[in-house]
Amino acid sequence: MPLAKDHKTSLIQKHGRSNADTGSPEVQVALLSGRIVQLTEHMKVHKKDYHSRRGLLLMVGQRRRLLDFVKKASEERYQKIVADLGLRR
């Protein structure tokens, strides 16, 4: 299930370099995190939904790769995005 349009635009405005910035790694990580939270809530109700579980694991892996890319490019940007999103690393 996709994110609501208003929630998505607020994430883009908060984490993007400009209002039209949708491709930077920070925005992609923020959008993935929003979808991960939403799908995690779905998985709490539907424990045997293995297809959604696979999608969730793929999204977590994609977010991990993007965070590794940001960390390699700039440690400061990595620390900021992790702090803003409340990720545990």
PyMOL Python script that loads the backbone (N, CA, C, O; Angstrom):
from pymol import cmd

cmd.read_pdbstr("""\
ATOM      1  N   MET A   1       0.838  -1.174   0.000  1.00  0.00           N
ATOM      2  CA  MET A   1       0.000   0.000   0.000  1.00  0.00           C
ATOM      3  C   MET A   1       0.888   1.243   0.000  1.00  0.00           C
ATOM      4  O   MET A   1       1.776   1.362   0.844  1.00  0.00           O
ATOM      5  N   PRO A   2       0.667   2.156  -0.918  1.00  0.00           N
ATOM      6  CA  PRO A   2       1.533   3.339  -0.999  1.00  0.00           C
ATOM      7  C   PRO A   2       1.254   4.331   0.125  1.00  0.00           C
ATOM      8  O   PRO A   2       0.214   4.282   0.782  1.00  0.00           O
ATOM      9  N   LEU A   3       2.203   5.221   0.323  1.00  0.00           N
ATOM     10  CA  LEU A   3       2.044   6.263   1.330  1.00  0.00           C
ATOM     11  C   LEU A   3       1.009   7.276   0.855  1.00  0.00           C
ATOM     12  O   LEU A   3       0.826   7.465  -0.348  1.00  0.00           O
ATOM     13  N   ALA A   4       0.342   7.916   1.786  1.00  0.00           N
ATOM     14  CA  ALA A   4      -0.606   8.968   1.441  1.00  0.00           C
ATOM     15  C   ALA A   4       0.157  10.138   0.818  1.00  0.00           C
ATOM     16  O   ALA A   4       1.302  10.410   1.177  1.00  0.00           O
ATOM     17  N   LYS A   5      -0.499  10.823  -0.121  1.00  0.00           N
ATOM     18  CA  LYS A   5       0.179  11.868  -0.877  1.00  0.00           C
ATOM     19  C   LYS A   5       0.685  12.997   0.028  1.00  0.00           C
ATOM     20  O   LYS A   5       1.803  13.478  -0.154  1.00  0.00           O
ATOM     21  N   ASP A   6      -0.120  13.418   0.990  1.00  0.00           N
ATOM     22  CA  ASP A   6       0.308  14.508   1.865  1.00  0.00           C
ATOM     23  C   ASP A   6       1.474  14.093   2.764  1.00  0.00           C
ATOM     24  O   ASP A   6       2.362  14.899   3.043  1.00  0.00           O
ATOM     25  N   HIS A   7       1.470  12.849   3.211  1.00  0.00           N
ATOM     26  CA  HIS A   7       2.578  12.341   4.030  1.00  0.00           C
ATOM     27  C   HIS A   7       3.856  12.257   3.195  1.00  0.00           C
ATOM     28  O   HIS A   7       4.945  12.587   3.666  1.00  0.00           O
ATOM     29  N   LYS A   8       3.706  11.817   1.968  1.00  0.00           N
ATOM     30  CA  LYS A   8       4.858  11.685   1.072  1.00  0.00           C
ATOM     31  C   LYS A   8       5.470  13.055   0.766  1.00  0.00           C
ATOM     32  O   LYS A   8       6.691  13.211   0.800  1.00  0.00           O
ATOM     33  N   THR A   9       4.625  14.048   0.467  1.00  0.00           N
ATOM     34  CA  THR A   9       5.157  15.378   0.163  1.00  0.00           C
ATOM     35  C   THR A   9       5.814  16.005   1.390  1.00  0.00           C
ATOM     36  O   THR A   9       6.798  16.733   1.255  1.00  0.00           O
ATOM     37  N   SER A  10       5.284  15.734   2.586  1.00  0.00           N
ATOM     38  CA  SER A  10       5.918  16.290   3.783  1.00  0.00           C
ATOM     39  C   SER A  10       7.293  15.659   4.015  1.00  0.00           C
ATOM     40  O   SER A  10       8.225  16.343   4.437  1.00  0.00           O
ATOM     41  N   LEU A  11       7.423  14.351   3.739  1.00  0.00           N
ATOM     42  CA  LEU A  11       8.732  13.701   3.867  1.00  0.00           C
ATOM     43  C   LEU A  11       9.725  14.276   2.856  1.00  0.00           C
ATOM     44  O   LEU A  11      10.894  14.489   3.178  1.00  0.00           O
ATOM     45  N   ILE A  12       9.255  14.525   1.639  1.00  0.00           N
ATOM     46  CA  ILE A  12      10.135  15.080   0.599  1.00  0.00           C
ATOM     47  C   ILE A  12      10.582  16.488   0.985  1.00  0.00           C
ATOM     48  O   ILE A  12      11.753  16.831   0.827  1.00  0.00           O
ATOM     49  N   GLN A  13       9.666  17.296   1.483  1.00  0.00           N
ATOM     50  CA  GLN A  13      10.021  18.659   1.882  1.00  0.00           C
ATOM     51  C   GLN A  13      10.974  18.672   3.078  1.00  0.00           C
ATOM     52  O   GLN A  13      11.865  19.517   3.157  1.00  0.00           O
ATOM     53  N   LYS A  14      10.785  17.744   3.998  1.00  0.00           N
ATOM     54  CA  LYS A  14      11.615  17.725   5.201  1.00  0.00           C
ATOM     55  C   LYS A  14      13.031  17.238   4.915  1.00  0.00           C
ATOM     56  O   LYS A  14      13.991  17.791   5.452  1.00  0.00           O
ATOM     57  N   HIS A  15      13.177  16.203   4.072  1.00  0.00           N
ATOM     58  CA  HIS A  15      14.482  15.583   3.882  1.00  0.00           C
ATOM     59  C   HIS A  15      15.152  15.945   2.560  1.00  0.00           C
ATOM     60  O   HIS A  15      16.334  15.658   2.372  1.00  0.00           O
ATOM     61  N   GLY A  16      14.421  16.565   1.647  1.00  0.00           N
ATOM     62  CA  GLY A  16      15.003  16.898   0.347  1.00  0.00           C
ATOM     63  C   GLY A  16      15.826  18.169   0.388  1.00  0.00           C
ATOM     64  O   GLY A  16      15.726  18.973   1.315  1.00  0.00           O
ATOM     65  N   ARG A  17      16.629  18.326  -0.627  1.00  0.00           N
ATOM     66  CA  ARG A  17      17.444  19.538  -0.731  1.00  0.00           C
ATOM     67  C   ARG A  17      16.608  20.695  -1.245  1.00  0.00           C
ATOM     68  O   ARG A  17      16.911  21.856  -0.967  1.00  0.00           O
ATOM     69  N   SER A  18      15.548  20.384  -2.001  1.00  0.00           N
ATOM     70  CA  SER A  18      14.573  21.368  -2.457  1.00  0.00           C
ATOM     71  C   SER A  18      13.205  20.683  -2.466  1.00  0.00           C
ATOM     72  O   SER A  18      13.107  19.487  -2.192  1.00  0.00           O
ATOM     73  N   ASN A  19      12.155  21.437  -2.781  1.00  0.00           N
ATOM     74  CA  ASN A  19      10.820  20.849  -2.772  1.00  0.00           C
ATOM     75  C   ASN A  19      10.621  19.838  -3.893  1.00  0.00           C
ATOM     76  O   ASN A  19       9.780  18.946  -3.780  1.00  0.00           O
ATOM     77  N   ALA A  20      11.380  19.968  -4.965  1.00  0.00           N
ATOM     78  CA  ALA A  20      11.243  19.058  -6.106  1.00  0.00           C
ATOM     79  C   ALA A  20      12.243  17.907  -6.053  1.00  0.00           C
ATOM     80  O   ALA A  20      12.280  17.088  -6.971  1.00  0.00           O
ATOM     81  N   ASP A  21      13.046  17.829  -5.007  1.00  0.00           N
ATOM     82  CA  ASP A  21      14.077  16.798  -4.898  1.00  0.00           C
ATOM     83  C   ASP A  21      13.450  15.489  -4.420  1.00  0.00           C
ATOM     84  O   ASP A  21      13.096  15.345  -3.249  1.00  0.00           O
ATOM     85  N   THR A  22      13.319  14.544  -5.340  1.00  0.00           N
ATOM     86  CA  THR A  22      12.764  13.241  -4.962  1.00  0.00           C
ATOM     87  C   THR A  22      13.771  12.125  -5.152  1.00  0.00           C
ATOM     88  O   THR A  22      13.477  10.978  -4.812  1.00  0.00           O
ATOM     89  N   GLY A  23      14.934  12.416  -5.678  1.00  0.00           N
ATOM     90  CA  GLY A  23      15.882  11.371  -6.011  1.00  0.00           C
ATOM     91  C   GLY A  23      17.083  11.265  -5.106  1.00  0.00           C
ATOM     92  O   GLY A  23      17.851  10.309  -5.220  1.00  0.00           O
ATOM     93  N   SER A  24      17.272  12.214  -4.210  1.00  0.00           N
ATOM     94  CA  SER A  24      18.444  12.134  -3.349  1.00  0.00           C
ATOM     95  C   SER A  24      18.304  10.945  -2.403  1.00  0.00           C
ATOM     96  O   SER A  24      17.189  10.559  -2.051  1.00  0.00           O
ATOM     97  N   PRO A  25      19.419  10.370  -1.994  1.00  0.00           N
ATOM     98  CA  PRO A  25      19.357   9.198  -1.120  1.00  0.00           C
ATOM     99  C   PRO A  25      18.622   9.463   0.189  1.00  0.00           C
ATOM    100  O   PRO A  25      17.956   8.575   0.719  1.00  0.00           O
ATOM    101  N   GLU A  26      18.741  10.683   0.711  1.00  0.00           N
ATOM    102  CA  GLU A  26      18.063  11.000   1.962  1.00  0.00           C
ATOM    103  C   GLU A  26      16.547  10.902   1.808  1.00  0.00           C
ATOM    104  O   GLU A  26      15.863  10.379   2.688  1.00  0.00           O
ATOM    105  N   VAL A  27      16.028  11.401   0.701  1.00  0.00           N
ATOM    106  CA  VAL A  27      14.587  11.334   0.446  1.00  0.00           C
ATOM    107  C   VAL A  27      14.168   9.884   0.234  1.00  0.00           C
ATOM    108  O   VAL A  27      13.131   9.454   0.740  1.00  0.00           O
ATOM    109  N   GLN A  28      14.965   9.135  -0.510  1.00  0.00           N
ATOM    110  CA  GLN A  28      14.628   7.740  -0.753  1.00  0.00           C
ATOM    111  C   GLN A  28      14.606   6.946   0.552  1.00  0.00           C
ATOM    112  O   GLN A  28      13.730   6.103   0.746  1.00  0.00           O
ATOM    113  N   VAL A  29      15.556   7.205   1.442  1.00  0.00           N
ATOM    114  CA  VAL A  29      15.593   6.522   2.733  1.00  0.00           C
ATOM    115  C   VAL A  29      14.368   6.905   3.556  1.00  0.00           C
ATOM    116  O   VAL A  29      13.763   6.049   4.201  1.00  0.00           O
ATOM    117  N   ALA A  30      13.999   8.183   3.539  1.00  0.00           N
ATOM    118  CA  ALA A  30      12.835   8.637   4.312  1.00  0.00           C
ATOM    119  C   ALA A  30      11.555   7.990   3.788  1.00  0.00           C
ATOM    120  O   ALA A  30      10.718   7.557   4.580  1.00  0.00           O
ATOM    121  N   LEU A  31      11.391   7.918   2.473  1.00  0.00           N
ATOM    122  CA  LEU A  31      10.198   7.300   1.897  1.00  0.00           C
ATOM    123  C   LEU A  31      10.157   5.803   2.197  1.00  0.00           C
ATOM    124  O   LEU A  31       9.108   5.261   2.542  1.00  0.00           O
ATOM    125  N   LEU A  32      11.291   5.151   2.065  1.00  0.00           N
ATOM    126  CA  LEU A  32      11.339   3.724   2.403  1.00  0.00           C
ATOM    127  C   LEU A  32      11.024   3.495   3.876  1.00  0.00           C
ATOM    128  O   LEU A  32      10.333   2.537   4.220  1.00  0.00           O
ATOM    129  N   SER A  33      11.518   4.355   4.734  1.00  0.00           N
ATOM    130  CA  SER A  33      11.249   4.200   6.164  1.00  0.00           C
ATOM    131  C   SER A  33       9.758   4.352   6.455  1.00  0.00           C
ATOM    132  O   SER A  33       9.208   3.631   7.288  1.00  0.00           O
ATOM    133  N   GLY A  34       9.114   5.283   5.774  1.00  0.00           N
ATOM    134  CA  GLY A  34       7.674   5.446   5.946  1.00  0.00           C
ATOM    135  C   GLY A  34       6.909   4.214   5.514  1.00  0.00           C
ATOM    136  O   GLY A  34       5.976   3.785   6.193  1.00  0.00           O
ATOM    137  N   ARG A  35       7.298   3.644   4.386  1.00  0.00           N
ATOM    138  CA  ARG A  35       6.642   2.434   3.900  1.00  0.00           C
ATOM    139  C   ARG A  35       6.934   1.244   4.808  1.00  0.00           C
ATOM    140  O   ARG A  35       6.068   0.395   5.018  1.00  0.00           O
ATOM    141  N   ILE A  36       8.147   1.179   5.344  1.00  0.00           N
ATOM    142  CA  ILE A  36       8.522   0.082   6.242  1.00  0.00           C
ATOM    143  C   ILE A  36       7.683   0.135   7.517  1.00  0.00           C
ATOM    144  O   ILE A  36       7.203  -0.895   7.991  1.00  0.00           O
ATOM    145  N   VAL A  37       7.507   1.327   8.067  1.00  0.00           N
ATOM    146  CA  VAL A  37       6.692   1.471   9.278  1.00  0.00           C
ATOM    147  C   VAL A  37       5.255   1.043   8.997  1.00  0.00           C
ATOM    148  O   VAL A  37       4.641   0.338   9.798  1.00  0.00           O
ATOM    149  N   GLN A  38       4.729   1.474   7.857  1.00  0.00           N
ATOM    150  CA  GLN A  38       3.359   1.131   7.488  1.00  0.00           C
ATOM    151  C   GLN A  38       3.205  -0.384   7.311  1.00  0.00           C
ATOM    152  O   GLN A  38       2.234  -0.972   7.788  1.00  0.00           O
ATOM    153  N   LEU A  39       4.147  -1.002   6.637  1.00  0.00           N
ATOM    154  CA  LEU A  39       4.067  -2.437   6.395  1.00  0.00           C
ATOM    155  C   LEU A  39       4.320  -3.239   7.671  1.00  0.00           C
ATOM    156  O   LEU A  39       3.793  -4.341   7.818  1.00  0.00           O
ATOM    157  N   THR A  40       5.113  -2.705   8.589  1.00  0.00           N
ATOM    158  CA  THR A  40       5.335  -3.371   9.866  1.00  0.00           C
ATOM    159  C   THR A  40       4.037  -3.441  10.661  1.00  0.00           C
ATOM    160  O   THR A  40       3.749  -4.453  11.300  1.00  0.00           O
ATOM    161  N   GLU A  41       3.255  -2.368  10.621  1.00  0.00           N
ATOM    162  CA  GLU A  41       1.951  -2.374  11.293  1.00  0.00           C
ATOM    163  C   GLU A  41       1.026  -3.406  10.659  1.00  0.00           C
ATOM    164  O   GLU A  41       0.283  -4.091  11.362  1.00  0.00           O
ATOM    165  N   HIS A  42       1.069  -3.518   9.342  1.00  0.00           N
ATOM    166  CA  HIS A  42       0.267  -4.521   8.641  1.00  0.00           C
ATOM    167  C   HIS A  42       0.676  -5.929   9.070  1.00  0.00           C
ATOM    168  O   HIS A  42      -0.175  -6.800   9.253  1.00  0.00           O
ATOM    169  N   MET A  43       1.972  -6.147   9.227  1.00  0.00           N
ATOM    170  CA  MET A  43       2.466  -7.476   9.579  1.00  0.00           C
ATOM    171  C   MET A  43       2.101  -7.858  11.013  1.00  0.00           C
ATOM    172  O   MET A  43       2.008  -9.046  11.322  1.00  0.00           O
ATOM    173  N   LYS A  44       1.895  -6.882  11.889  1.00  0.00           N
ATOM    174  CA  LYS A  44       1.472  -7.193  13.249  1.00  0.00           C
ATOM    175  C   LYS A  44       0.074  -7.803  13.267  1.00  0.00           C
ATOM    176  O   LYS A  44      -0.230  -8.645  14.112  1.00  0.00           O
ATOM    177  N   VAL A  45      -0.775  -7.377  12.331  1.00  0.00           N
ATOM    178  CA  VAL A  45      -2.137  -7.898  12.257  1.00  0.00           C
ATOM    179  C   VAL A  45      -2.182  -9.194  11.453  1.00  0.00           C
ATOM    180  O   VAL A  45      -2.846 -10.153  11.845  1.00  0.00           O
ATOM    181  N   HIS A  46      -1.469  -9.216  10.321  1.00  0.00           N
ATOM    182  CA  HIS A  46      -1.498 -10.349   9.399  1.00  0.00           C
ATOM    183  C   HIS A  46      -0.166 -11.092   9.469  1.00  0.00           C
ATOM    184  O   HIS A  46       0.706 -10.902   8.621  1.00  0.00           O
ATOM    185  N   LYS A  47      -0.019 -11.926  10.471  1.00  0.00           N
ATOM    186  CA  LYS A  47       1.266 -12.577  10.732  1.00  0.00           C
ATOM    187  C   LYS A  47       1.673 -13.575   9.651  1.00  0.00           C
ATOM    188  O   LYS A  47       2.867 -13.807   9.461  1.00  0.00           O
ATOM    189  N   LYS A  48       0.732 -14.162   8.947  1.00  0.00           N
ATOM    190  CA  LYS A  48       1.056 -15.186   7.953  1.00  0.00           C
ATOM    191  C   LYS A  48       1.100 -14.653   6.524  1.00  0.00           C
ATOM    192  O   LYS A  48       1.088 -15.436   5.574  1.00  0.00           O
ATOM    193  N   ASP A  49       1.150 -13.358   6.362  1.00  0.00           N
ATOM    194  CA  ASP A  49       1.216 -12.752   5.029  1.00  0.00           C
ATOM    195  C   ASP A  49       2.675 -12.762   4.567  1.00  0.00           C
ATOM    196  O   ASP A  49       3.400 -11.779   4.720  1.00  0.00           O
ATOM    197  N   TYR A  50       3.079 -13.882   4.006  1.00  0.00           N
ATOM    198  CA  TYR A  50       4.487 -14.075   3.656  1.00  0.00           C
ATOM    199  C   TYR A  50       4.909 -13.265   2.438  1.00  0.00           C
ATOM    200  O   TYR A  50       6.084 -12.922   2.308  1.00  0.00           O
ATOM    201  N   HIS A  51       3.983 -12.955   1.550  1.00  0.00           N
ATOM    202  CA  HIS A  51       4.326 -12.137   0.384  1.00  0.00           C
ATOM    203  C   HIS A  51       4.670 -10.709   0.823  1.00  0.00           C
ATOM    204  O   HIS A  51       5.630 -10.117   0.330  1.00  0.00           O
ATOM    205  N   SER A  52       3.893 -10.172   1.738  1.00  0.00           N
ATOM    206  CA  SER A  52       4.198  -8.835   2.250  1.00  0.00           C
ATOM    207  C   SER A  52       5.474  -8.854   3.082  1.00  0.00           C
ATOM    208  O   SER A  52       6.221  -7.876   3.099  1.00  0.00           O
ATOM    209  N   ARG A  53       5.722  -9.956   3.768  1.00  0.00           N
ATOM    210  CA  ARG A  53       6.949 -10.081   4.552  1.00  0.00           C
ATOM    211  C   ARG A  53       8.174 -10.015   3.653  1.00  0.00           C
ATOM    212  O   ARG A  53       9.168  -9.375   3.994  1.00  0.00           O
ATOM    213  N   ARG A  54       8.101 -10.676   2.509  1.00  0.00           N
ATOM    214  CA  ARG A  54       9.214 -10.641   1.570  1.00  0.00           C
ATOM    215  C   ARG A  54       9.438  -9.213   1.065  1.00  0.00           C
ATOM    216  O   ARG A  54      10.574  -8.746   0.975  1.00  0.00           O
ATOM    217  N   GLY A  55       8.338  -8.528   0.738  1.00  0.00           N
ATOM    218  CA  GLY A  55       8.454  -7.140   0.302  1.00  0.00           C
ATOM    219  C   GLY A  55       9.062  -6.261   1.370  1.00  0.00           C
ATOM    220  O   GLY A  55       9.864  -5.377   1.070  1.00  0.00           O
ATOM    221  N   LEU A  56       8.688  -6.498   2.615  1.00  0.00           N
ATOM    222  CA  LEU A  56       9.236  -5.740   3.732  1.00  0.00           C
ATOM    223  C   LEU A  56      10.739  -5.969   3.853  1.00  0.00           C
ATOM    224  O   LEU A  56      11.504  -5.023   4.039  1.00  0.00           O
ATOM    225  N   LEU A  57      11.152  -7.211   3.750  1.00  0.00           N
ATOM    226  CA  LEU A  57      12.583  -7.517   3.848  1.00  0.00           C
ATOM    227  C   LEU A  57      13.369  -6.909   2.691  1.00  0.00           C
ATOM    228  O   LEU A  57      14.502  -6.463   2.878  1.00  0.00           O
ATOM    229  N   LEU A  58      12.780  -6.887   1.504  1.00  0.00           N
ATOM    230  CA  LEU A  58      13.447  -6.250   0.363  1.00  0.00           C
ATOM    231  C   LEU A  58      13.597  -4.743   0.591  1.00  0.00           C
ATOM    232  O   LEU A  58      14.632  -4.162   0.267  1.00  0.00           O
ATOM    233  N   MET A  59      12.559  -4.118   1.149  1.00  0.00           N
ATOM    234  CA  MET A  59      12.633  -2.681   1.427  1.00  0.00           C
ATOM    235  C   MET A  59      13.687  -2.377   2.490  1.00  0.00           C
ATOM    236  O   MET A  59      14.420  -1.396   2.373  1.00  0.00           O
ATOM    237  N   VAL A  60      13.766  -3.208   3.519  1.00  0.00           N
ATOM    238  CA  VAL A  60      14.775  -3.009   4.569  1.00  0.00           C
ATOM    239  C   VAL A  60      16.177  -3.137   3.973  1.00  0.00           C
ATOM    240  O   VAL A  60      17.070  -2.362   4.315  1.00  0.00           O
ATOM    241  N   GLY A  61      16.368  -4.104   3.088  1.00  0.00           N
ATOM    242  CA  GLY A  61      17.669  -4.265   2.434  1.00  0.00           C
ATOM    243  C   GLY A  61      18.021  -3.089   1.543  1.00  0.00           C
ATOM    244  O   GLY A  61      19.170  -2.651   1.509  1.00  0.00           O
ATOM    245  N   GLN A  62      17.026  -2.574   0.816  1.00  0.00           N
ATOM    246  CA  GLN A  62      17.261  -1.411  -0.043  1.00  0.00           C
ATOM    247  C   GLN A  62      17.621  -0.191   0.795  1.00  0.00           C
ATOM    248  O   GLN A  62      18.513   0.573   0.428  1.00  0.00           O
ATOM    249  N   ARG A  63      16.933  -0.006   1.916  1.00  0.00           N
ATOM    250  CA  ARG A  63      17.239   1.121   2.800  1.00  0.00           C
ATOM    251  C   ARG A  63      18.642   0.990   3.371  1.00  0.00           C
ATOM    252  O   ARG A  63      19.362   1.982   3.485  1.00  0.00           O
ATOM    253  N   ARG A  64      19.035  -0.232   3.731  1.00  0.00           N
ATOM    254  CA  ARG A  64      20.371  -0.472   4.259  1.00  0.00           C
ATOM    255  C   ARG A  64      21.438  -0.108   3.221  1.00  0.00           C
ATOM    256  O   ARG A  64      22.445   0.519   3.551  1.00  0.00           O
ATOM    257  N   ARG A  65      21.209  -0.505   1.965  1.00  0.00           N
ATOM    258  CA  ARG A  65      22.172  -0.176   0.904  1.00  0.00           C
ATOM    259  C   ARG A  65      22.262   1.326   0.675  1.00  0.00           C
ATOM    260  O   ARG A  65      23.355   1.860   0.482  1.00  0.00           O
ATOM    261  N   LEU A  66      21.119   2.013   0.694  1.00  0.00           N
ATOM    262  CA  LEU A  66      21.136   3.464   0.521  1.00  0.00           C
ATOM    263  C   LEU A  66      21.851   4.150   1.684  1.00  0.00           C
ATOM    264  O   LEU A  66      22.604   5.101   1.475  1.00  0.00           O
ATOM    265  N   LEU A  67      21.618   3.673   2.904  1.00  0.00           N
ATOM    266  CA  LEU A  67      22.307   4.258   4.053  1.00  0.00           C
ATOM    267  C   LEU A  67      23.813   4.022   3.985  1.00  0.00           C
ATOM    268  O   LEU A  67      24.598   4.893   4.359  1.00  0.00           O
ATOM    269  N   ASP A  68      24.215   2.848   3.511  1.00  0.00           N
ATOM    270  CA  ASP A  68      25.646   2.583   3.343  1.00  0.00           C
ATOM    271  C   ASP A  68      26.256   3.529   2.314  1.00  0.00           C
ATOM    272  O   ASP A  68      27.382   3.998   2.482  1.00  0.00           O
ATOM    273  N   PHE A  69      25.504   3.807   1.245  1.00  0.00           N
ATOM    274  CA  PHE A  69      25.973   4.732   0.217  1.00  0.00           C
ATOM    275  C   PHE A  69      26.147   6.134   0.791  1.00  0.00           C
ATOM    276  O   PHE A  69      27.160   6.786   0.540  1.00  0.00           O
ATOM    277  N   VAL A  70      25.168   6.598   1.560  1.00  0.00           N
ATOM    278  CA  VAL A  70      25.245   7.937   2.157  1.00  0.00           C
ATOM    279  C   VAL A  70      26.404   8.004   3.141  1.00  0.00           C
ATOM    280  O   VAL A  70      27.110   9.011   3.197  1.00  0.00           O
ATOM    281  N   LYS A  71      26.605   6.948   3.915  1.00  0.00           N
ATOM    282  CA  LYS A  71      27.689   6.934   4.894  1.00  0.00           C
ATOM    283  C   LYS A  71      29.043   7.016   4.201  1.00  0.00           C
ATOM    284  O   LYS A  71      29.951   7.699   4.676  1.00  0.00           O
ATOM    285  N   LYS A  72      29.175   6.314   3.074  1.00  0.00           N
ATOM    286  CA  LYS A  72      30.429   6.345   2.340  1.00  0.00           C
ATOM    287  C   LYS A  72      30.661   7.730   1.731  1.00  0.00           C
ATOM    288  O   LYS A  72      31.800   8.194   1.661  1.00  0.00           O
ATOM    289  N   ALA A  73      29.594   8.388   1.294  1.00  0.00           N
ATOM    290  CA  ALA A  73      29.722   9.700   0.668  1.00  0.00           C
ATOM    291  C   ALA A  73      29.970  10.798   1.701  1.00  0.00           C
ATOM    292  O   ALA A  73      30.842  11.646   1.510  1.00  0.00           O
ATOM    293  N   SER A  74      29.202  10.783   2.798  1.00  0.00           N
ATOM    294  CA  SER A  74      29.332  11.838   3.796  1.00  0.00           C
ATOM    295  C   SER A  74      28.827  11.338   5.147  1.00  0.00           C
ATOM    296  O   SER A  74      27.640  11.059   5.312  1.00  0.00           O
ATOM    297  N   GLU A  75      29.726  11.231   6.094  1.00  0.00           N
ATOM    298  CA  GLU A  75      29.369  10.767   7.439  1.00  0.00           C
ATOM    299  C   GLU A  75      28.382  11.725   8.111  1.00  0.00           C
ATOM    300  O   GLU A  75      27.503  11.295   8.857  1.00  0.00           O
ATOM    301  N   GLU A  76      28.532  13.017   7.845  1.00  0.00           N
ATOM    302  CA  GLU A  76      27.655  14.020   8.443  1.00  0.00           C
ATOM    303  C   GLU A  76      26.208  13.855   7.968  1.00  0.00           C
ATOM    304  O   GLU A  76      25.281  13.893   8.778  1.00  0.00           O
ATOM    305  N   ARG A  77      26.016  13.675   6.666  1.00  0.00           N
ATOM    306  CA  ARG A  77      24.667  13.460   6.126  1.00  0.00           C
ATOM    307  C   ARG A  77      24.068  12.170   6.668  1.00  0.00           C
ATOM    308  O   ARG A  77      22.870  12.106   6.942  1.00  0.00           O
ATOM    309  N   TYR A  78      24.901  11.138   6.826  1.00  0.00           N
ATOM    310  CA  TYR A  78      24.437   9.860   7.361  1.00  0.00           C
ATOM    311  C   TYR A  78      23.944  10.030   8.795  1.00  0.00           C
ATOM    312  O   TYR A  78      22.860   9.555   9.134  1.00  0.00           O
ATOM    313  N   GLN A  79      24.720  10.697   9.633  1.00  0.00           N
ATOM    314  CA  GLN A  79      24.322  10.899  11.024  1.00  0.00           C
ATOM    315  C   GLN A  79      23.029  11.710  11.119  1.00  0.00           C
ATOM    316  O   GLN A  79      22.186  11.445  11.976  1.00  0.00           O
ATOM    317  N   LYS A  80      22.878  12.701  10.235  1.00  0.00           N
ATOM    318  CA  LYS A  80      21.681  13.542  10.255  1.00  0.00           C
ATOM    319  C   LYS A  80      20.438  12.735   9.880  1.00  0.00           C
ATOM    320  O   LYS A  80      19.412  12.851  10.550  1.00  0.00           O
ATOM    321  N   ILE A  81      20.505  11.927   8.835  1.00  0.00           N
ATOM    322  CA  ILE A  81      19.339  11.180   8.393  1.00  0.00           C
ATOM    323  C   ILE A  81      18.971  10.105   9.419  1.00  0.00           C
ATOM    324  O   ILE A  81      17.788   9.857   9.653  1.00  0.00           O
ATOM    325  N   VAL A  82      19.964   9.469  10.027  1.00  0.00           N
ATOM    326  CA  VAL A  82      19.688   8.448  11.047  1.00  0.00           C
ATOM    327  C   VAL A  82      19.039   9.086  12.274  1.00  0.00           C
ATOM    328  O   VAL A  82      18.114   8.521  12.858  1.00  0.00           O
ATOM    329  N   ALA A  83      19.520  10.250  12.656  1.00  0.00           N
ATOM    330  CA  ALA A  83      18.936  10.941  13.816  1.00  0.00           C
ATOM    331  C   ALA A  83      17.520  11.422  13.513  1.00  0.00           C
ATOM    332  O   ALA A  83      16.628  11.296  14.353  1.00  0.00           O
ATOM    333  N   ASP A  84      17.310  11.970  12.318  1.00  0.00           N
ATOM    334  CA  ASP A  84      15.987  12.500  11.957  1.00  0.00           C
ATOM    335  C   ASP A  84      14.933  11.386  11.905  1.00  0.00           C
ATOM    336  O   ASP A  84      13.793  11.583  12.327  1.00  0.00           O
ATOM    337  N   LEU A  85      15.321  10.225  11.388  1.00  0.00           N
ATOM    338  CA  LEU A  85      14.352   9.145  11.226  1.00  0.00           C
ATOM    339  C   LEU A  85      14.276   8.234  12.452  1.00  0.00           C
ATOM    340  O   LEU A  85      13.391   7.384  12.545  1.00  0.00           O
ATOM    341  N   GLY A  86      15.197   8.414  13.380  1.00  0.00           N
ATOM    342  CA  GLY A  86      15.167   7.596  14.588  1.00  0.00           C
ATOM    343  C   GLY A  86      15.566   6.146  14.329  1.00  0.00           C
ATOM    344  O   GLY A  86      15.050   5.229  14.968  1.00  0.00           O
ATOM    345  N   LEU A  87      16.484   5.947  13.392  1.00  0.00           N
ATOM    346  CA  LEU A  87      16.972   4.604  13.114  1.00  0.00           C
ATOM    347  C   LEU A  87      18.007   4.219  14.157  1.00  0.00           C
ATOM    348  O   LEU A  87      18.613   5.091  14.779  1.00  0.00           O
ATOM    349  N   ARG A  88      18.213   2.951  14.350  1.00  0.00           N
ATOM    350  CA  ARG A  88      19.009   2.482  15.477  1.00  0.00           C
ATOM    351  C   ARG A  88      20.496   2.366  15.218  1.00  0.00           C
ATOM    352  O   ARG A  88      21.174   1.768  16.054  1.00  0.00           O
ATOM    353  N   ARG A  89      21.052   2.864  14.172  1.00  0.00           N
ATOM    354  CA  ARG A  89      22.468   2.649  13.967  1.00  0.00           C
ATOM    355  C   ARG A  89      23.290   3.819  14.348  1.00  0.00           C
ATOM    356  O   ARG A  89      24.514   3.780  14.227  1.00  0.00           O
TER     357      ARG A  89
END
""", "prot")
cmd.dss("prot")
cmd.show_as("cartoon", "prot")
cmd.util.cbc("prot")
cmd.orient("prot")
